[in-house]
Amino acid sequence: KRLSFEVTGYEVKTNDGGRKEMKQFKYVAKNVVLATGQTDEPNKLGVPGEALPFVLHKLKDLDDLVKTGHLTQNSDPVMVVGAGLSAADAIINAQGHGLPIAHVFRKSVSDPGLIFNKLPVALYPEYHTVHRMMASGSHHHTVLLKGQPVEREHPGYKAWGETEIVEITKDRKVRLKGPHTNEMIQVSYILVLIGASPDLTFLAEAGHQLGRIPGAVIGRNNPIDIDVYSHQSSNIPGLFAMGASHRGITLSGSVREELWL
């Protein structure tokens, strides 16, 4: 016999006086669908100094710094970490404000797994421009893009491909290490955009049963284990998960509900 789910939480409502108030709700259902997105908890580098206040994880933070005058064309470079579309958006944004950019990413520009190598050029010209910048702006050596050397075209942008951050210091210096570099550079701010992990804490104990690795945290390396046709959880009948991710479904919950089986 299939168990029922009890979902409880709070709904924000506006009363007749225009004030917001919290109203508790509770539903009992035979099936529950998780479709809460996957951007709750930014992925971290896991290096010393990442908790310093000038290390940021949201693109909006960059806009706020420009608006308040904390970032200008005369600032030390803003470091963008990552090689996905969010990092590309940050670079486009920073370029639009004339900010100097230091771009650090772990993959090679020619890596087949890099998102830019999968996007049609005609549909996403702005992202392919960033991809070309990643090759032309490479520090210390010439990079080949599709077999051809790329000349440096953007003096305000420097790229450190196949490079990792080792340490961030209080005086805004970053230690980089890679096959072509082992150096410390000065920055103004660091914007880490390397994806996000789901927040399924509202599932309480049930959340630990959902992954392909039971007991491990749900994330990129441990997606929710589902049937690919029905999207039903392989471990908890009646619980479904919707949303795209690599090799499965990873979801997050920003509404603090609690779920009991």
Kinemage of the C-alpha trace (Angstrom):
@kinemage 1
@onewidth
@group {chain A} dominant
@subgroup {mainchain}
@vectorlist {calphas} color= white
{ca lys a 1} P 0.000 0.000 0.000
{ca arg a 2} L 1.377 3.400 -1.020
{ca leu a 3} L 1.929 5.875 1.745
{ca ser a 4} L 0.488 9.376 1.632
{ca phe a 5} L 2.551 12.544 1.826
{ca glu a 6} L 1.863 15.336 4.278
{ca val a 7} L 3.146 18.709 3.101
{ca thr a 8} L 3.070 21.641 5.499
{ca gly a 9} L 4.353 25.171 5.152
{ca tyr a 10} L 3.493 28.854 5.246
{ca glu a 11} L 1.870 31.088 2.663
{ca val a 12} L 2.431 34.830 2.656
{ca lys a 13} L -0.847 36.727 2.269
{ca thr a 14} L -1.825 40.387 2.373
{ca asn a 15} L -4.707 41.168 4.760
{ca asp a 16} L -7.385 43.817 4.323
{ca gly a 17} L -5.157 46.387 6.003
{ca gly a 18} L -2.415 45.863 3.434
{ca arg a 19} L -0.113 44.090 5.851
{ca lys a 20} L 1.542 40.795 5.013
{ca glu a 21} L 0.916 37.848 7.266
{ca met a 22} L 1.928 34.196 7.331
{ca lys a 23} L -0.793 31.608 7.007
{ca gln a 24} L -0.002 27.970 7.651
{ca phe a 25} L -1.167 25.305 5.216
{ca lys a 26} L -1.215 21.506 5.193
{ca tyr a 27} L -1.965 19.130 2.335
{ca val a 28} L -2.211 15.358 2.278
{ca ala a 29} L -1.617 13.822 -1.144
{ca lys a 30} L -0.851 10.473 -2.724
{ca asn a 31} L 1.642 12.078 -5.125
{ca val a 32} L 4.032 15.021 -4.835
{ca val a 33} L 6.000 16.659 -7.664
{ca leu a 34} L 9.275 18.449 -6.895
{ca ala a 35} L 9.747 21.278 -9.403
{ca thr a 36} L 11.518 23.925 -7.383
{ca gly a 37} L 14.515 24.761 -9.563
{ca gln a 38} L 18.218 24.200 -8.919
{ca thr a 39} L 19.830 27.512 -8.016
{ca asp a 40} L 19.459 27.845 -4.246
{ca glu a 41} L 22.995 27.263 -3.020
{ca pro a 42} L 25.909 28.601 -5.124
{ca asn a 43} L 28.715 26.095 -5.557
{ca lys a 44} L 31.847 27.033 -3.638
{ca leu a 45} L 35.512 26.759 -4.546
{ca gly a 46} L 36.416 25.311 -1.176
{ca val a 47} L 39.637 27.316 -0.850
{ca pro a 48} L 41.041 29.416 2.013
{ca gly a 49} L 39.669 32.955 1.962
{ca glu a 50} L 36.460 32.254 0.060
{ca ala a 51} L 34.396 33.604 2.955
{ca leu a 52} L 35.995 37.063 2.701
{ca pro a 53} L 33.445 39.825 1.957
{ca phe a 54} L 34.813 40.710 -1.486
{ca val a 55} L 34.172 37.153 -2.772
{ca leu a 56} L 30.719 37.126 -4.375
{ca his a 57} L 28.488 34.476 -5.944
{ca lys a 58} L 25.727 36.419 -7.717
{ca leu a 59} L 25.799 38.444 -10.929
{ca lys a 60} L 23.517 41.022 -9.309
{ca asp a 61} L 26.310 41.836 -6.858
{ca leu a 62} L 28.404 43.101 -9.762
{ca asp a 63} L 25.685 45.530 -10.829
{ca asp a 64} L 25.291 46.790 -7.259
{ca leu a 65} L 29.031 47.471 -6.944
{ca val a 66} L 29.027 49.484 -10.173
{ca lys a 67} L 25.953 51.478 -9.133
{ca thr a 68} L 27.465 52.359 -5.763
{ca gly a 69} L 30.817 53.312 -7.290
{ca his a 70} L 32.767 50.528 -5.577
{ca leu a 71} L 33.794 49.208 -8.995
{ca thr a 72} L 35.041 51.578 -11.698
{ca gln a 73} L 37.226 51.501 -14.779
{ca asn a 74} L 40.162 52.441 -12.525
{ca ser a 75} L 39.640 49.550 -10.105
{ca asp a 76} L 41.896 46.534 -9.894
{ca pro a 77} L 40.558 43.713 -12.088
{ca val a 78} L 37.326 42.016 -11.111
{ca met a 79} L 37.985 38.289 -11.204
{ca val a 80} L 35.325 36.097 -12.796
{ca val a 81} L 35.613 32.398 -11.978
{ca gly a 82} L 33.848 29.850 -14.161
{ca ala a 83} L 33.375 28.794 -17.768
{ca gly a 84} L 29.603 28.588 -18.082
{ca leu a 85} L 26.931 30.949 -19.340
{ca ser a 86} L 26.627 32.784 -16.013
{ca ala a 87} L 30.342 33.567 -16.101
{ca ala a 88} L 29.956 34.700 -19.717
{ca asp a 89} L 27.102 37.000 -18.714
{ca ala a 90} L 29.307 38.484 -15.991
{ca ile a 91} L 32.094 39.141 -18.500
{ca ile a 92} L 29.678 40.789 -20.950
{ca asn a 93} L 28.300 42.888 -18.086
{ca ala a 94} L 31.741 43.913 -16.832
{ca gln a 95} L 32.865 44.790 -20.349
{ca gly a 96} L 29.813 46.974 -20.762
{ca his a 97} L 30.946 48.990 -17.749
{ca gly a 98} L 34.545 49.146 -18.982
{ca leu a 99} L 35.863 47.138 -16.022
{ca pro a 100} L 39.198 45.309 -16.189
{ca ile a 101} L 38.603 41.550 -16.073
{ca ala a 102} L 40.672 38.596 -14.877
{ca his a 103} L 38.972 35.372 -15.966
{ca val a 104} L 39.898 32.053 -14.348
{ca phe a 105} L 38.522 28.676 -15.434
{ca arg a 106} L 39.603 25.063 -15.064
{ca lys a 107} L 38.834 23.691 -18.524
{ca ser a 108} L 40.637 24.213 -21.810
{ca val a 109} L 38.915 26.503 -24.325
{ca ser a 110} L 38.840 23.565 -26.743
{ca asp a 111} L 37.316 21.122 -24.253
{ca pro a 112} L 34.302 19.438 -25.946
{ca gly a 113} L 32.423 19.628 -22.655
{ca leu a 114} L 32.608 23.417 -22.563
{ca ile a 115} L 29.137 24.855 -23.152
{ca phe a 116} L 30.377 27.264 -25.841
{ca asn a 117} L 31.473 24.333 -27.994
{ca lys a 118} L 27.874 23.064 -27.998
{ca leu a 119} L 26.031 26.297 -28.863
{ca pro a 120} L 25.182 27.249 -32.479
{ca val a 121} L 27.215 30.307 -33.456
{ca ala a 122} L 24.335 31.909 -35.377
{ca leu a 123} L 21.979 31.736 -32.386
{ca tyr a 124} L 24.407 32.771 -29.637
{ca pro a 125} L 26.985 35.159 -31.162
{ca glu a 126} L 27.553 36.989 -27.859
{ca tyr a 127} L 28.608 33.796 -26.080
{ca his a 128} L 30.926 32.811 -28.906
{ca thr a 129} L 32.495 36.243 -28.630
{ca val a 130} L 33.277 35.453 -24.998
{ca his a 131} L 34.628 32.050 -26.050
{ca arg a 132} L 36.971 33.754 -28.489
{ca met a 133} L 38.041 36.164 -25.750
{ca met a 134} L 38.875 33.199 -23.531
{ca ala a 135} L 41.298 32.008 -26.207
{ca ser a 136} L 42.700 35.349 -27.327
{ca gly a 137} L 43.104 36.650 -23.787
{ca ser a 138} L 44.977 33.628 -22.468
{ca his a 139} L 47.845 34.585 -20.223
{ca his a 140} L 51.462 33.708 -21.086
{ca his a 141} L 50.798 31.555 -24.165
{ca thr a 142} L 48.979 31.431 -27.487
{ca val a 143} L 45.819 29.325 -27.592
{ca leu a 144} L 44.379 27.475 -30.557
{ca leu a 145} L 40.645 27.731 -31.155
{ca lys a 146} L 39.370 25.200 -33.698
{ca gly a 147} L 42.949 24.627 -34.764
{ca gln a 148} L 43.808 28.257 -35.400
{ca pro a 149} L 45.884 30.615 -33.211
{ca val a 150} L 43.831 33.481 -31.784
{ca glu a 151} L 45.405 36.907 -31.460
{ca arg a 152} L 44.853 39.012 -28.362
{ca glu a 153} L 42.027 41.476 -29.084
{ca his a 154} L 40.789 42.739 -25.709
{ca pro a 155} L 43.451 44.561 -23.647
{ca gly a 156} L 41.136 44.922 -20.627
{ca tyr a 157} L 40.598 41.172 -20.402
{ca lys a 158} L 43.021 38.419 -19.394
{ca ala a 159} L 42.235 34.725 -19.153
{ca trp a 160} L 43.829 31.956 -17.114
{ca gly a 161} L 42.573 28.697 -18.627
{ca glu a 162} L 43.194 25.278 -17.086
{ca thr a 163} L 43.896 27.151 -13.860
{ca glu a 164} L 42.577 26.881 -10.308
{ca ile a 165} L 42.437 29.264 -7.377
{ca val a 166} L 44.566 28.012 -4.502
{ca glu a 167} L 44.153 30.797 -1.947
{ca ile a 168} L 42.506 34.188 -1.437
{ca thr a 169} L 44.130 36.617 0.990
{ca lys a 170} L 42.655 39.451 3.048
{ca asp a 171} L 44.513 42.062 0.998
{ca arg a 172} L 42.616 40.937 -2.133
{ca lys a 173} L 45.338 38.838 -3.682
{ca val a 174} L 44.627 35.507 -5.350
{ca arg a 175} L 47.067 32.635 -5.740
{ca leu a 176} L 46.601 30.865 -9.083
{ca lys a 177} L 48.049 27.526 -10.108
{ca gly a 178} L 47.951 25.835 -13.478
{ca pro a 179} L 50.146 24.278 -16.168
{ca his a 180} L 51.276 27.710 -17.345
{ca thr a 181} L 51.142 29.761 -14.161
{ca asn a 182} L 51.875 29.806 -10.451
{ca glu a 183} L 51.397 33.401 -9.393
{ca met a 184} L 49.625 35.847 -7.119
{ca ile a 185} L 47.504 38.578 -8.680
{ca gln a 186} L 45.741 41.626 -7.218
{ca val a 187} L 41.973 41.957 -7.672
{ca ser a 188} L 39.164 44.231 -6.533
{ca tyr a 189} L 36.370 41.668 -6.244
{ca ile a 190} L 35.936 37.996 -7.085
{ca leu a 191} L 32.749 36.717 -8.698
{ca val a 192} L 32.500 32.923 -8.403
{ca leu a 193} L 29.988 31.535 -10.913
{ca ile a 194} L 30.521 27.786 -11.039
{ca gly a 195} L 26.934 26.582 -10.834
{ca ala a 196} L 24.605 25.904 -7.943
{ca ser a 197} L 23.417 23.027 -5.802
{ca pro a 198} L 19.872 22.235 -4.727
{ca asp a 199} L 18.514 22.945 -1.282
{ca leu a 200} L 16.252 20.071 -0.280
{ca thr a 201} L 16.397 20.650 3.446
{ca phe a 202} L 12.612 21.010 3.533
{ca leu a 203} L 12.381 17.279 2.786
{ca ala a 204} L 13.900 16.438 6.178
{ca glu a 205} L 14.858 12.746 6.412
{ca ala a 206} L 13.235 11.888 3.078
{ca gly a 207} L 15.771 13.985 1.171
{ca his a 208} L 18.600 11.606 2.037
{ca gln a 209} L 16.827 8.745 0.284
{ca leu a 210} L 16.413 10.414 -3.108
{ca gly a 211} L 19.883 10.397 -4.645
{ca arg a 212} L 21.645 7.816 -6.735
{ca ile a 213} L 24.009 7.578 -3.777
{ca pro a 214} L 21.680 7.122 -0.775
{ca gly a 215} L 22.660 9.216 2.207
{ca ala a 216} L 24.768 11.657 0.156
{ca val a 217} L 23.840 15.284 -0.500
{ca ile a 218} L 21.793 15.854 -3.655
{ca gly a 219} L 23.854 17.761 -6.214
{ca arg a 220} L 25.601 17.655 -9.572
{ca asn a 221} L 27.408 14.431 -8.682
{ca asn a 222} L 24.419 12.861 -6.958
{ca pro a 223} L 21.183 13.729 -8.805
{ca ile a 224} L 17.772 12.554 -7.741
{ca asp a 225} L 17.375 9.002 -9.008
{ca ile a 226} L 14.248 8.844 -11.181
{ca asp a 227} L 12.610 6.764 -13.853
{ca val a 228} L 13.476 8.602 -17.078
{ca tyr a 229} L 9.994 8.116 -18.546
{ca ser a 230} L 7.695 8.769 -15.589
{ca his a 231} L 10.050 11.023 -13.540
{ca gln a 232} L 9.015 9.063 -10.442
{ca ser a 233} L 11.610 8.644 -7.722
{ca ser a 234} L 13.267 5.230 -7.836
{ca asn a 235} L 13.414 5.154 -4.052
{ca ile a 236} L 10.153 6.766 -2.910
{ca pro a 237} L 7.008 5.776 -4.878
{ca gly a 238} L 4.617 8.669 -5.443
{ca leu a 239} L 7.332 11.315 -5.381
{ca phe a 240} L 8.180 12.823 -8.769
{ca ala a 241} L 10.926 15.237 -9.830
{ca met a 242} L 10.864 17.592 -12.817
{ca gly a 243} L 13.699 19.685 -14.201
{ca ala a 244} L 16.857 19.340 -16.252
{ca ser a 245} L 20.361 18.480 -15.073
{ca his a 246} L 23.349 16.390 -16.024
{ca arg a 247} L 22.495 12.670 -15.996
{ca gly a 248} L 19.338 13.126 -13.936
{ca ile a 249} L 17.311 15.577 -11.963
{ca thr a 250} L 18.664 17.913 -9.323
{ca leu a 251} L 16.205 20.234 -7.715
{ca ser a 252} L 16.079 22.788 -4.975
{ca gly a 253} L 13.519 24.134 -2.565
{ca ser a 254} L 13.322 27.750 -1.568
{ca val a 255} L 9.935 27.387 0.110
{ca arg a 256} L 10.391 25.899 3.542
{ca glu a 257} L 7.934 23.057 3.472
{ca glu a 258} L 8.278 19.870 5.451
{ca leu a 259} L 7.521 16.474 4.011
{ca trp a 260} L 6.862 13.322 5.991
{ca leu a 261} L 6.218 9.845 4.674
